[in-house]
């Protein structure tokens, strides 16, 4: 079955479970269409759904780095009173700037 045959379906479900699927799910949902990830063509389908568990979704931006997204509604605003969100954001900043947490400065937080 080819990609065009799959995309001609009225409804498509892609089901993935487990952390070993996280990278492919991220590329499928958020990466550019085409290339090595054929499933990325599902982005162009009007009625495609990904059914995943939390382990398979861990690399999605909304889970891995939600503070990098612009909230489009009040429901998507990040709860900064949750200390886990703060920890994840600081670790993410440290890794992305390749600086230890203790070397992060106020400018790093403001610019990023």
Buried (B, 14 or more C-beta within 10 A) or exposed (E): EEEEEBBEEEEBEBEBEEEEBBBBBBBBBEBEEEEEBEBBBBEEBEEBEBEBEEBBBBBBEEEBBBBEEEEEEEEEEEEEEEEEBBEBBBEBBBEEBEEEEEEBEEEBEEEE
